[in-house]
Amino acid sequence: MRILLVEDDRDVAGFVLRGLREAGHVVEHADNGRDGLFMAASETFDAVILDRLLPGGIDGLRLLETLRGQQNTVPVLFLSALADVDERVRGLKAGGDDYLTKPFAFSELLARVEALARRGKTEGPVTRLTVADLELDLLSRQVKRAGQKIDLQPREFRLLEYLMRHAGQVVTRTMLLEGVWDYHFDPQTNVIDVHVSRLRQKVDKPFPTPLIHTVRNAGYMLRAEAV
């Protein structure tokens, strides 16, 4: 797979370049928005990893909006320190296919980029996640199950989004700490158990079929069938 990385942070770029190349991918790198736009518009890539804040007079949003205006449908993953909900929504509305915040786990970055490339270039941005009768809208921040609206707190929404993005997979405690709480260490609290319990009360308890399952000695899994 041929990937373009547009990232001005030398440490982050070096880390990502090394990891992607070790995974067998061909990676080109631009450290500013102007060069990144030129490369993305003039060459063919299977996916682009794009920072939001870039030097060179063109930031990530403007770069992507320009590409989409040229009918360039290359899958784009935003990789950004801008983690607020409004910023993530801006990235998706600008034409981004996915959005991953810094700090991040490389394994998740790799999985997301490879998933984008598999989906191909004809699909639009990922704005809705669906598992069985459960729907999550990334733009409106609404969750529904069997047509019924479910009100979630911001952290509960992020937790459910993570589980839905990994539907059918075992999600470990470490993955949740990194992906939802941005912890790269175990704070030795029951924060995950508490939030999963609250999420189950809202997503599973009012409905006949549970979706959030505990995988003994491993973590959790979101799927329609029992584990």
Backbone bond lengths (Angstrom), bond angles and torsions (degrees), N, CA, C in turn:
res aa  C-N    CA-C-N  psi(-1)  N-CA   C-N-CA  omega(-1)  CA-C   N-CA-C  phi
1 M - - - 1.460 - - 1.534 109.11 -
2 R 1.329 116.95 137.98 1.468 122.25 -179.70 1.528 108.78 -103.13
3 I 1.329 115.63 121.84 1.459 121.79 -171.77 1.527 109.66 -124.22
4 L 1.318 116.61 141.17 1.462 122.26 172.42 1.521 108.50 -106.82
5 L 1.321 116.77 126.07 1.461 122.96 175.39 1.521 108.26 -107.81
6 V 1.328 116.87 120.75 1.465 122.05 176.71 1.519 106.84 -113.28
7 E 1.323 116.26 100.04 1.464 122.52 -171.80 1.525 108.78 -152.51
8 D 1.340 116.90 127.18 1.460 119.66 -176.95 1.522 113.43 -92.90
9 D 1.320 118.56 -17.73 1.463 121.29 178.24 1.535 109.05 -74.44
10 R 1.317 116.84 116.35 1.455 120.54 -173.34 1.523 112.12 -64.33
11 D 1.346 117.03 -38.75 1.459 119.74 -179.36 1.526 111.52 -66.84
12 V 1.338 115.82 -46.04 1.461 119.90 179.09 1.521 110.20 -63.66
13 A 1.331 116.47 -44.93 1.462 120.27 -178.58 1.527 110.77 -61.43
14 G 1.326 116.93 -44.12 1.453 119.95 179.50 1.513 112.61 -62.13
15 F 1.328 115.69 -41.06 1.464 121.48 179.22 1.527 110.99 -63.01
16 V 1.340 116.05 -46.81 1.463 120.54 -177.71 1.529 111.08 -69.91
17 L 1.320 116.75 -43.39 1.468 120.28 179.58 1.529 111.01 -58.58
18 R 1.311 115.31 -46.30 1.465 119.32 -178.84 1.526 110.84 -62.79
19 G 1.312 116.66 -45.61 1.462 120.42 -178.22 1.520 113.00 -64.30
20 L 1.342 116.43 -43.60 1.465 119.71 -179.22 1.519 111.64 -66.78
21 R 1.324 115.95 -40.41 1.464 119.11 179.62 1.525 111.20 -68.44
22 E 1.329 117.41 -36.78 1.460 120.03 175.93 1.527 111.32 -64.93
23 A 1.339 116.22 -27.37 1.461 120.86 178.09 1.529 111.88 -81.96
24 G 1.333 117.26 0.75 1.454 121.26 174.21 1.511 115.99 96.92
25 H 1.343 117.78 10.10 1.458 120.84 -177.67 1.528 111.53 -96.80
26 V 1.333 115.96 152.92 1.456 122.38 174.14 1.522 107.37 -92.90
27 V 1.338 116.84 123.79 1.462 119.98 -173.15 1.526 110.31 -126.56
28 E 1.343 115.60 130.42 1.459 122.47 171.28 1.524 107.90 -106.19
29 H 1.334 116.25 151.77 1.466 119.55 -174.49 1.524 111.28 -131.81
30 A 1.320 115.36 135.64 1.460 122.80 171.01 1.518 107.81 -124.90
31 D 1.343 117.74 136.55 1.464 119.85 -177.07 1.524 113.00 -104.77
32 N 1.340 117.16 14.51 1.461 120.07 174.90 1.527 109.03 -153.09
33 G 1.320 115.93 163.68 1.453 120.43 -174.47 1.505 114.37 -68.19
34 R 1.319 117.64 -36.72 1.466 119.95 -177.59 1.533 110.95 -65.84
35 D 1.325 116.94 -46.95 1.461 119.90 178.39 1.529 111.09 -66.62
36 G 1.342 115.17 -37.80 1.462 118.80 179.48 1.515 112.18 -62.19
37 L 1.338 116.53 -41.82 1.462 120.40 178.83 1.523 110.65 -65.03
38 F 1.326 117.08 -43.37 1.467 120.27 179.86 1.527 110.68 -60.47
39 M 1.328 116.88 -45.65 1.463 120.44 -178.15 1.526 111.13 -66.55
40 A 1.340 116.33 -44.40 1.462 119.89 -178.27 1.524 111.86 -64.85
41 A 1.343 116.59 -34.51 1.461 120.60 -177.11 1.524 113.29 -82.35
42 S 1.322 116.59 -24.48 1.463 119.56 -172.97 1.524 113.76 -106.10
43 E 1.334 117.57 -11.57 1.458 120.75 -179.51 1.523 109.93 -124.17
44 T 1.316 116.51 167.93 1.462 121.75 -179.29 1.525 110.00 -104.45
45 F 1.331 115.75 125.68 1.453 121.69 178.49 1.526 109.76 -129.09
46 D 1.313 115.34 153.32 1.465 120.27 176.01 1.523 111.58 -83.78
47 A 1.333 116.85 -23.47 1.460 121.31 179.27 1.522 108.99 -163.30
48 V 1.341 115.87 155.31 1.458 122.41 176.65 1.527 108.53 -125.85
49 I 1.330 115.71 132.71 1.464 121.72 171.79 1.518 106.21 -105.34
50 L 1.323 116.81 120.11 1.466 121.35 -166.18 1.524 111.85 -127.51
51 D 1.332 116.26 124.33 1.458 121.24 173.46 1.528 108.83 -77.84
52 R 1.327 116.90 153.16 1.459 120.41 179.07 1.519 111.74 -81.10
53 L 1.330 116.79 -45.02 1.462 121.13 -175.08 1.519 109.30 -99.67
54 L 1.343 115.66 111.50 1.459 120.94 -174.23 1.525 111.05 -132.90
55 P 1.323 117.25 146.10 1.476 119.88 171.27 1.523 110.12 -78.98
56 G 1.325 115.88 174.84 1.460 120.13 176.93 1.505 114.06 98.72
57 G 1.356 116.83 8.05 1.461 119.76 176.38 1.514 115.07 83.11
58 I 1.340 117.55 -5.11 1.468 121.30 179.28 1.524 107.84 -131.17
59 D 1.337 116.70 114.95 1.461 118.48 178.51 1.527 109.73 -86.53
60 G 1.330 115.79 178.43 1.462 119.93 -175.69 1.513 113.87 -61.20
61 L 1.332 116.94 -41.06 1.458 119.60 -179.68 1.529 111.53 -63.46
62 R 1.332 115.99 -46.46 1.468 119.31 -179.46 1.529 110.71 -65.17
63 L 1.321 116.38 -38.63 1.462 120.02 178.33 1.520 110.59 -58.68
64 L 1.334 115.88 -48.73 1.455 119.54 -177.12 1.521 111.98 -68.77
65 E 1.317 116.75 -41.05 1.464 119.51 178.47 1.529 110.91 -60.55
66 T 1.339 116.55 -36.88 1.467 120.29 177.50 1.527 110.36 -65.88
67 L 1.326 116.69 -44.25 1.466 120.36 178.28 1.522 111.21 -59.54
68 R 1.325 116.18 -48.42 1.463 119.27 -178.86 1.523 111.34 -64.36
69 G 1.331 116.62 -32.88 1.455 119.58 175.87 1.515 112.59 -65.86
70 Q 1.321 117.07 -23.10 1.459 122.82 176.24 1.523 111.84 -90.70
71 Q 1.321 116.62 9.73 1.471 123.12 -179.30 1.535 111.80 64.87
72 N 1.313 115.96 27.22 1.471 121.23 176.41 1.531 107.49 -85.75
73 T 1.328 116.60 118.17 1.471 121.04 -173.52 1.532 112.61 -105.84
74 V 1.335 117.87 18.19 1.459 119.74 179.80 1.531 109.92 -55.48
75 P 1.343 119.01 134.16 1.465 120.73 178.53 1.525 110.76 -62.98
76 V 1.329 116.66 134.24 1.461 122.00 -176.03 1.527 110.13 -126.39
77 L 1.324 114.70 127.77 1.464 122.30 174.14 1.521 108.06 -108.82
78 F 1.339 117.02 118.31 1.455 120.19 173.35 1.524 108.68 -76.10
79 L 1.337 115.72 133.77 1.461 122.33 174.68 1.517 105.90 -123.71
80 S 1.334 117.08 105.89 1.458 118.88 -167.44 1.518 112.36 -145.54
81 A 1.342 114.73 152.05 1.459 121.00 173.30 1.525 111.21 -81.51
82 L 1.328 116.94 -9.08 1.473 121.23 178.50 1.523 107.89 -80.19
83 A 1.334 115.63 98.28 1.458 119.84 -169.90 1.525 114.23 -102.84
84 D 1.340 118.10 -4.64 1.461 119.53 -179.08 1.529 110.94 -61.98
85 V 1.307 115.70 150.65 1.461 121.05 -179.97 1.523 110.92 -55.71
86 D 1.334 117.32 -44.56 1.467 120.43 -177.90 1.522 110.98 -61.54
87 E 1.330 117.03 -37.56 1.466 119.92 -179.95 1.530 110.84 -69.48
88 R 1.319 116.41 -38.93 1.463 119.60 177.89 1.525 110.37 -64.49
89 V 1.312 116.49 -40.35 1.464 120.35 178.34 1.527 110.37 -64.07
90 R 1.338 116.71 -41.72 1.471 119.92 177.83 1.519 110.94 -59.03
91 G 1.318 116.19 -41.88 1.451 119.52 179.58 1.514 112.74 -63.11
92 L 1.319 116.84 -42.62 1.460 121.05 179.60 1.526 111.01 -68.51
93 K 1.326 116.75 -40.60 1.460 119.97 -179.91 1.526 111.67 -67.39
94 A 1.327 116.50 -27.48 1.464 119.94 179.55 1.524 111.49 -73.82
95 G 1.336 116.82 -9.71 1.454 119.86 179.34 1.509 114.33 118.82
96 G 1.341 116.83 4.59 1.456 119.66 177.79 1.517 111.61 -68.66
97 D 1.314 116.27 145.47 1.460 121.01 179.49 1.519 112.49 -91.71
98 D 1.327 117.03 -22.45 1.460 121.20 179.69 1.520 107.34 -159.96
99 Y 1.343 115.48 165.51 1.470 119.95 -175.26 1.517 107.95 -146.26
100 L 1.330 116.11 121.26 1.464 122.09 179.48 1.517 108.11 -123.26
101 T 1.332 116.82 132.01 1.456 120.32 -176.59 1.526 111.89 -96.43
102 K 1.322 114.66 151.41 1.461 122.12 175.31 1.529 108.85 -89.25
103 P 1.323 118.32 145.99 1.473 128.58 -5.99 1.525 110.42 -70.43
104 F 1.319 116.43 159.53 1.452 120.29 -173.65 1.527 109.98 -142.20
105 A 1.313 115.46 161.56 1.463 121.38 174.09 1.519 107.81 -93.13
106 F 1.325 117.43 129.37 1.459 119.35 -177.02 1.524 111.83 -60.11
107 S 1.322 117.83 -35.40 1.464 120.24 -179.62 1.519 111.26 -59.32
108 E 1.342 116.90 -37.30 1.462 119.80 178.58 1.529 110.55 -72.33
109 L 1.333 116.94 -40.80 1.456 120.02 176.56 1.521 110.72 -57.38
110 L 1.317 116.61 -48.10 1.463 120.83 -179.19 1.521 111.16 -61.16
111 A 1.336 116.85 -44.44 1.463 120.34 -178.91 1.522 111.25 -63.38
112 R 1.320 117.21 -40.18 1.467 120.17 -178.92 1.530 111.56 -68.89
113 V 1.324 116.99 -42.78 1.463 119.90 179.90 1.523 110.48 -63.78
114 E 1.321 117.03 -44.77 1.459 119.92 -179.74 1.529 111.22 -65.64
115 A 1.341 116.92 -34.76 1.467 119.90 177.38 1.520 110.95 -66.80
116 L 1.337 117.49 -40.13 1.463 120.86 177.55 1.523 111.09 -61.35
117 A 1.314 116.07 -43.84 1.464 119.53 -178.95 1.519 111.01 -65.05
118 R 1.328 117.31 -36.97 1.467 120.23 179.54 1.516 111.43 -66.04
119 R 1.311 116.97 -34.22 1.465 119.40 -178.29 1.518 111.77 -68.93
120 G 1.336 115.64 -19.61 1.466 119.27 176.75 1.514 112.41 87.02
121 K 1.316 114.63 176.66 1.453 120.82 -172.75 1.520 113.43 -94.83
122 T 1.318 118.05 -0.50 1.464 118.93 -175.35 1.525 112.51 -91.58
123 E 1.323 117.67 -13.95 1.457 119.55 -178.55 1.515 110.51 -86.89
124 G 1.335 116.19 152.30 1.448 121.09 178.52 1.517 111.31 -84.55
125 P 1.328 116.68 -173.64 1.450 121.08 -179.98 1.531 112.03 -59.04
126 V 1.324 115.80 148.33 1.456 120.77 176.95 1.523 108.14 -79.32
127 T 1.316 117.18 108.28 1.467 120.86 -178.95 1.520 112.46 -119.89
128 R 1.334 117.86 -7.42 1.459 121.21 -178.21 1.526 110.32 -142.65
129 L 1.322 115.45 133.00 1.461 121.81 176.77 1.522 108.11 -112.91
130 T 1.334 116.94 138.16 1.461 121.46 -177.74 1.522 110.11 -136.44
131 V 1.316 116.07 131.01 1.468 122.74 172.33 1.525 106.83 -136.30
132 A 1.337 116.34 116.33 1.472 121.15 -175.70 1.530 108.21 55.00
133 D 1.344 118.02 -125.28 1.467 120.59 -178.73 1.528 112.51 -97.13
134 L 1.330 116.06 13.66 1.466 122.05 179.79 1.519 109.79 -97.93
135 E 1.341 117.31 128.05 1.455 122.38 -178.83 1.530 109.82 -126.30
136 L 1.334 115.48 137.29 1.466 121.33 177.42 1.522 108.01 -128.57
137 D 1.330 116.91 121.40 1.461 122.73 -179.55 1.526 108.33 -100.37
138 L 1.347 116.68 115.99 1.460 121.24 -175.74 1.522 113.04 -73.03
139 L 1.323 117.22 -23.57 1.460 119.93 -178.81 1.521 112.24 -85.43
140 S 1.319 117.15 -48.72 1.465 120.69 -179.43 1.521 111.94 -83.28
141 R 1.351 116.87 -12.26 1.464 123.07 -177.63 1.524 111.39 61.11
142 Q 1.316 116.48 34.87 1.458 121.58 178.96 1.520 110.55 -107.30
143 V 1.331 114.41 146.59 1.458 121.53 177.20 1.521 108.15 -125.27
144 K 1.336 115.76 134.55 1.456 121.01 177.37 1.519 109.70 -134.43
145 R 1.312 115.08 146.14 1.459 119.34 171.01 1.522 108.08 -133.21
146 A 1.313 116.15 128.25 1.459 122.88 -176.29 1.530 109.98 52.70
147 G 1.330 115.84 35.10 1.454 121.17 178.48 1.512 114.89 83.28
148 Q 1.337 117.90 -5.56 1.456 121.65 -178.95 1.524 110.46 -94.94
149 K 1.328 116.51 130.99 1.457 121.35 -179.70 1.525 110.36 -71.44
150 I 1.337 115.71 136.84 1.460 122.19 178.68 1.522 108.00 -118.08
151 D 1.329 117.17 123.03 1.463 121.60 179.97 1.528 109.88 -88.67
152 L 1.327 116.00 121.82 1.461 121.16 -179.41 1.522 110.72 -121.62
153 Q 1.323 115.76 147.59 1.452 121.25 170.85 1.538 108.30 -73.40
154 P 1.345 118.23 157.90 1.474 120.48 -177.06 1.523 114.33 -51.72
155 R 1.340 118.25 -42.41 1.462 119.94 -179.64 1.527 111.17 -70.27
156 E 1.318 117.06 -35.26 1.459 120.52 177.16 1.527 110.31 -65.70
157 F 1.334 115.78 -39.38 1.462 119.99 178.09 1.525 110.15 -62.52
158 R 1.327 116.25 -44.75 1.467 120.09 -179.41 1.528 111.00 -64.57
159 L 1.320 116.12 -38.53 1.464 120.14 178.33 1.524 110.63 -64.67
160 L 1.334 116.82 -45.17 1.462 120.03 179.32 1.522 110.89 -64.92
161 E 1.330 117.29 -40.93 1.460 120.54 177.69 1.528 110.70 -57.63
162 Y 1.331 116.00 -44.02 1.464 119.88 -179.18 1.527 110.62 -63.79
163 L 1.329 116.49 -44.56 1.464 119.84 179.79 1.525 111.30 -63.31
164 M 1.338 116.52 -39.15 1.462 119.70 -178.88 1.524 111.38 -70.81
165 R 1.317 117.49 -35.83 1.459 120.18 177.19 1.529 111.30 -65.63
166 H 1.333 116.00 -23.18 1.466 121.01 179.76 1.529 110.57 -113.68
167 A 1.325 116.79 29.76 1.467 121.18 -178.52 1.524 110.78 -55.26
168 G 1.330 115.31 135.57 1.453 120.40 -179.97 1.510 113.90 84.18
169 Q 1.331 117.32 -3.10 1.457 122.07 179.34 1.523 109.90 -112.93
170 V 1.320 116.21 150.54 1.461 120.43 172.98 1.520 108.20 -74.40
171 V 1.324 116.46 125.37 1.458 122.33 178.27 1.519 107.59 -106.58
172 T 1.313 117.13 117.23 1.460 121.30 -175.56 1.522 111.06 -83.23
173 R 1.329 115.30 167.77 1.461 121.17 176.77 1.535 110.32 -60.28
174 T 1.328 116.33 -41.56 1.466 120.59 -179.89 1.522 110.87 -62.53
175 M 1.329 117.16 -42.19 1.459 120.66 178.89 1.519 110.99 -61.53
176 L 1.322 117.37 -41.92 1.463 120.77 -179.78 1.524 111.23 -68.43
177 L 1.328 116.99 -40.35 1.462 119.89 178.77 1.527 110.49 -61.46
178 E 1.345 116.52 -41.23 1.460 119.78 -179.46 1.530 112.03 -75.81
179 G 1.335 116.10 -42.59 1.452 120.01 -172.37 1.513 115.57 -82.24
180 V 1.330 117.25 -27.44 1.466 120.63 -175.01 1.524 112.05 -110.91
181 W 1.336 116.68 -39.17 1.464 120.48 -177.87 1.525 113.48 -103.46
182 D 1.330 117.45 -5.79 1.467 122.06 -178.97 1.523 112.63 59.96
183 Y 1.339 116.47 27.57 1.459 121.09 174.37 1.524 108.83 -91.61
184 H 1.305 116.74 135.05 1.459 120.39 174.45 1.529 109.74 -111.75
185 F 1.330 114.26 28.48 1.444 122.28 174.17 1.520 106.46 -155.23
186 D 1.308 117.51 163.29 1.461 121.51 179.50 1.523 108.91 -92.73
187 P 1.348 118.38 111.17 1.468 120.49 -177.75 1.521 113.61 -74.88
188 Q 1.351 116.60 2.15 1.469 121.31 177.83 1.533 111.69 58.57
189 T 1.323 115.91 47.58 1.454 121.22 174.23 1.523 108.21 -126.77
190 N 1.326 115.34 169.96 1.464 120.16 178.56 1.526 111.07 -97.74
191 V 1.352 117.06 27.42 1.461 120.91 -175.37 1.526 111.44 -59.04
192 I 1.332 117.99 -38.70 1.463 119.96 -179.35 1.515 110.55 -67.25
193 D 1.335 117.24 -47.05 1.457 121.18 -179.58 1.526 111.70 -58.70
194 V 1.328 115.83 -41.43 1.466 120.38 -179.09 1.523 110.62 -64.07
195 H 1.316 117.10 -46.55 1.462 120.02 -177.27 1.525 112.21 -71.07
196 V 1.330 117.72 -36.79 1.467 119.39 176.46 1.515 110.02 -64.40
197 S 1.341 116.49 -40.42 1.469 120.34 178.35 1.530 110.87 -61.57
198 R 1.321 117.26 -44.00 1.472 121.03 178.66 1.528 110.57 -64.09
199 L 1.325 115.95 -40.24 1.464 120.13 -179.65 1.524 110.39 -64.68
200 R 1.311 116.70 -40.17 1.464 120.07 178.49 1.531 111.66 -63.52
201 Q 1.312 116.88 -37.28 1.461 120.07 178.76 1.523 111.54 -59.90
202 K 1.324 116.44 -32.13 1.459 120.84 -176.97 1.529 113.17 -93.39
203 V 1.334 116.41 -38.89 1.462 120.86 -173.19 1.524 112.32 -90.56
204 D 1.331 117.34 -33.94 1.469 120.70 -173.66 1.526 114.99 -107.34
205 K 1.318 117.04 -45.24 1.469 120.21 -170.12 1.531 114.35 -56.00
206 P 1.354 119.03 -40.83 1.474 117.85 -177.85 1.531 114.03 -77.06
207 F 1.339 117.97 -0.59 1.459 121.13 -172.69 1.533 110.80 -123.97
208 P 1.320 117.77 153.68 1.471 120.41 -173.44 1.525 114.81 -70.71
209 T 1.336 117.85 -27.93 1.467 120.47 -175.72 1.519 110.76 -112.52
210 P 1.333 118.32 116.67 1.465 120.22 178.02 1.520 111.13 -71.39
211 L 1.322 115.63 144.54 1.460 121.27 178.72 1.534 112.32 -111.21
212 I 1.320 117.65 -29.40 1.465 122.01 -178.20 1.521 108.71 -95.64
213 H 1.312 115.62 116.05 1.463 121.30 -175.80 1.526 110.91 -116.71
214 T 1.322 116.08 143.49 1.458 121.64 173.08 1.525 109.03 -88.14
215 V 1.319 116.43 129.28 1.461 121.78 176.27 1.525 106.22 -103.74
216 R 1.291 116.84 110.81 1.462 121.45 -171.25 1.533 112.30 -56.11
217 N 1.320 114.93 131.52 1.465 123.06 178.53 1.524 113.67 62.39
218 A 1.326 115.87 17.26 1.469 118.55 -178.84 1.525 112.17 -133.07
219 G 1.323 118.20 -53.88 1.451 120.41 -177.01 1.498 111.39 159.23
220 Y 1.329 117.07 -130.47 1.458 122.19 -177.39 1.527 109.81 -133.63
221 M 1.332 114.45 159.89 1.455 120.37 175.41 1.524 109.02 -145.09
222 L 1.335 116.33 136.73 1.459 121.10 176.38 1.518 107.25 -105.14
223 R 1.314 116.44 116.56 1.456 122.05 177.66 1.527 108.99 -163.06
224 A 1.328 116.22 160.64 1.454 120.64 -175.02 1.530 111.93 -75.24
225 E 1.345 116.46 -32.50 1.467 119.52 -178.52 1.513 110.40 -91.92
226 A 1.322 116.40 157.06 1.459 121.48 177.44 1.525 109.90 -66.46
227 V 1.336 115.64 147.16 1.463 120.95 -179.78 1.519 108.98 -81.19
